[in-house]
Amino acid sequence: MDVWCLLFPAVFLLQAQEATFSAGVRVVNVLATVRDKQRQIIRHLTKDDFLLEEDGRPQAIRYFAPQAGLPLTLGLLVDTSGSQRRVLDEQRRASYRFLEQVLREGQDQAFVIQFDHQVELLEELTSSREDLANALALLLAPPPLQRHWQAHQPSPRGVRVSRGTSLYDAVLLASDELMREQAGRKALILLSDGVDAGSKISLDDAIESAQRADTLVYSIRFYDEQARHLPDGKKTLERLAKETGGGYFEVSKKQPLARVFQRMEEELRNQYSLGYTPDQPEAATGEFRRIRLTTRHKGLVIQSTDGYYPQ
């Protein structure tokens, strides 16, 4: 998984991980997964093994934890357009098993969205596994049974209808939901072929919305051989993952969805958490700040997002 950047008050870090910052100080928290050349996760590094820069300037790492115990908020986005309906049963079963294993009772939450020509919220943020299971069972249910989101409307729960798949709108509206979560780790899990034919916003807008929400995107590509006449959405899903700090996966006979979810679970349970106070906190709040995290050891790889938007 790529490096993931979050921005929230240091008072939260003080409570969650016994950091020594004063209340009110703004802290950037960077979550990272480190791998070797064989793609195996490295679990035993220390703070002194990392080097961190913001906009090319070295930053002092003042907070470090070898594993991320911060609360986790997940958004599950399922493409239910015609090209994906043949794999929905597999998605439903594997998604429930993943949520059941990853979500910690009393700490973590998730919500469920389906999208095709419209974006539909099947279940709001909840820690109830029963409610999430019921939402997954509603995939492809008639629209009157569900609540809907509409892009560019005052309320995010209107009806959004287009002529094609609204993937980018789904990312935007899911990111908007996650903007309300101020603390902890946030991620979107996107199950799709990557083809968008109906969104009102662009791919760049979708990526920026996730970055502003401090949210990584895990893109999981399902490709139906019977839909070869459709455009190839692989590059779209790769960009969403890379530029938000998430990961890209392809489902195949050799790597079924259950195996993809196992890899994601392993990454979520083995993250390093590093915190620093920017050396130029007075810079413009809305400007994108680039982060570069490296390790002193040769042969180790840290995939990283481009940075974050201060809030």
N, C-alpha and C positions, 0 to 999 in steps of 0.2 A: 504494500500500500504506500501511497505517496505521502510526503510530509503534509501535514494539515495545520493551518494556522487559525488560532482563535484569539479574540480580543475580549477581555472581560475584567471587572474590578479585581484587584489583588486580594480583597477581603475574602473572595470565594476560594482562592488558592490557599489562603491562610487557614480556612476552615477545613478544606478538603485534603490538603497535602502537607500541612504544617510548614508552609513557607514563612519567610520572615519579613515580608513587605508590609508597609504601613497601609492602613485602610485608605481607600481613595486613589492610590497610585494605580495608573493604568499599566497592565501587564499583557504582553503578547505571549500566548502559550502555543508552542509548536509541538505537534504530535508526529512521531516518525516511526517507521518500520525500517530496519536495516537488514540487508541480505548479503550473502557472499556470492561468489561467481556461479555457484551451483543453485542459486535462488533459495538457499536455506536461510531461515530467519536467524539472526544473531541476537541473543538475549542478554548478554552479560557485559555490556559496555557501561562506562561511567561518564559522568559529566565531562571529565577531562579528555575524553575521546572525541568530542565534538567541537567544531568550529562553526560560528554562526555570523552572518552578515545581513544587514538591512540596507538596501540601496547602495551596496558596495562598502559600507562602513562596518567594521567589526563591532560586535555587541557582546557584552559580558553576560554569560549564562548564569543567572542567579538562583534558578530553581530547577531541580531535576528529580525525576522519579523513573525508575527502570521499567515500570509497567503503568499503564494508564487506567486508574480506577475511577476516573471521572464519570459522571452520569452519561448515558448514551441515548440519543434520540435518533430514531430511524424513520425514514419515509420510504415506503415500498411503492414504486410506480410500475404498473403492469400495463403493457400495450395489449389492448384487446381488439385491435383492428383485424380485418379479414386475414391478413398474412400471418397472424400469430395464433389464431384460434385453435389450430391443430395441436399446439403445445401447451394450452392453458391448464389442462389437468396436471401435467408434470410441474408447471410453475406453481400451481396451487398447493400441491403436496409438499414440494421441496421448500417453498417459502414458509409454510407453517412450521416445518421441522426446524428451519433456521431460526425463526423468531423465538421458538420455544427454547432453543439451546442458548441463544445469545442474550436475550433480555433477562436481566436480573430483577427479581421481584422487589418492588419498593424503590428501585433506583432508576430503571430504564423505561422508555416509552417508545411507541411506534404509531404510525398512521398508515392507511392504505388508500391508494388512488388507482383508478383505472382510467385509461384514455384511449380514444380512437378519434372520431370526429368531434367529440366533446371530452372535457376533463371532469371526472366525477369523484368526489370524496366519499369513499365507502365507509371509512371509520376515522374519526378524529383521534388526536393523540390520546393514547390509553396505555396502561400497563397490564390490562386484562387480556390474557391469552385467549379466553373464550370469545371476547368481543372481536379480536383480530381474526380468529378462526371463522367467525360468522361473516366478517367482511370479505374474507377470501372466498367463502362460499357464494357470495353475491356477485362475483365476477360474471359479467355478461347478463345480469338480471335486468329486467325492463327498467328504463330510466325513472319512472315514477316512484320506484322503491328507494331511490338514492338521492342524495344531495349533490348539487352541481356547483362547479366553480366557473366563473367567467372572467377571462382576462380583460384588464383595463376597465373594470367596473368598480364602483365604490365599495360594494360588498364582494368578498372572494367566493361567495357561495351562490352565485346566480347560475344561469345556464349558458354554456359556451358551445356554440355549434359551428362547424366548418365543413368544408367539402372533403377534407382528407385528415390524416392522422396529425394530431396536435401535440407532438412530442415536446417541442420547445415551450409551448404554453404550460404543459404539465410541470416541467422543471421550474419555470417561473413561479407558478402558484404554490408548488411544494416548498420552494425556497422562501416564499412569503410566509408560509406557515411556520417555518423554522426560525425566521427572524424574531419571533416572539420568545424563543428560547435563548436566554442570555448566557447560560453557563453550560459547561460540559462539552461532550463530543457530539457532532451532528453529521449525519450521512444520508444520502439518497441512494437507494438501490433501484436501478433502472433496468427492467426486463423488456427488451425491444429488438427489432431488426435495425433500428436507427434511421428509418425513413420517415421524414416529416413532409406532409403535403398540405397542411392546413393551418399552421400557427400564424398568429398575428405578429409575433416577434421573430427576431433572427436568432441564429445559433449563438452569435456573439452576445446578444442580450441575455440568452438563457445562461451562458457561462458566467457573465457578470453577476446575474442575480444569485447564483450559487456562491460565488466568491464573496459578495456582500453579506450573505447570510452565514459566512464562515463554515460552509458546508462542502464536504467532498462528495463526489459522485462515483459510485461503482456502476459501470456500464457492463451489462451482461447481454451479449448478442446471440439471438436465436435466428438462424437462417433456415428458411424453409425452401428446399430444393424446388418445390412446385411453384415458388414465387420468384423465379429467376427473371421474370419480365420487369420486376420492380427495380428502382435504383438501389445501389449498394450503400447502405448506411454505416459501414464499418468506420470510415474516417470521422463521421459525426460522433459516434460513440467513443472513439479514441480521444478526440479533442475534449469532450466533456469530462472524461476521466483525467486526462493529463493536466489540463489547465485548472482543475479544481483540487488536484491532489489525491484523486481516487485511484481506482484500478480498472483495467479493461480485461474482460474475459470473453471467450467464445465457447458456447455449448456445442459439444460434438459427441459422437459415440465413445470416443476415448475419454472425454471429460464431460460427463453428464452434469446437470445442474446441481445435483446433490454434492458432487465433488467440488464444484465452484464455491458453493456456500461453505463447505468445510475449510477451504483456503481462506475465505473472507473471515470466518470465525477465528481462525488461527491468528490472522493479522490483527484483528480487533483486540485480541487478548494479549498481544505481545508488542505493544507500542511503548516507545520512550516519550516522556513528557518533559519538555524543556521550557523554561520561562525566562523572559528578559523584559526590562523596561527600556523602550527606545531612547537612544541618545538625543533625538530631536523630537520630543513629543509635541512641540509647538507648531510643527509643520501642518499644512492644511489637512483638515480632518478627512475630506472626501477623496484625497489623492491616493492612488494605488501605490502601495509600498512593496518592493520586491525583497524576498527573503531567499537566502542561499545557505543551506545547511550541508556541511561536509563532515567527513571523519578523518582523523589523522592516520588511519590504517589503510594501507593499499589493499585493493581487492574487494573492499566492501562498497556496496552501492546503496545510496539513499535517493529514492525518487522523490521529487519535491514539486509542490505547486509554485506558481510564480510569486505569490505573496498574499496580501490581505488589504482590505479597505478599513482604515480606522473609523471608529464610530464615536 
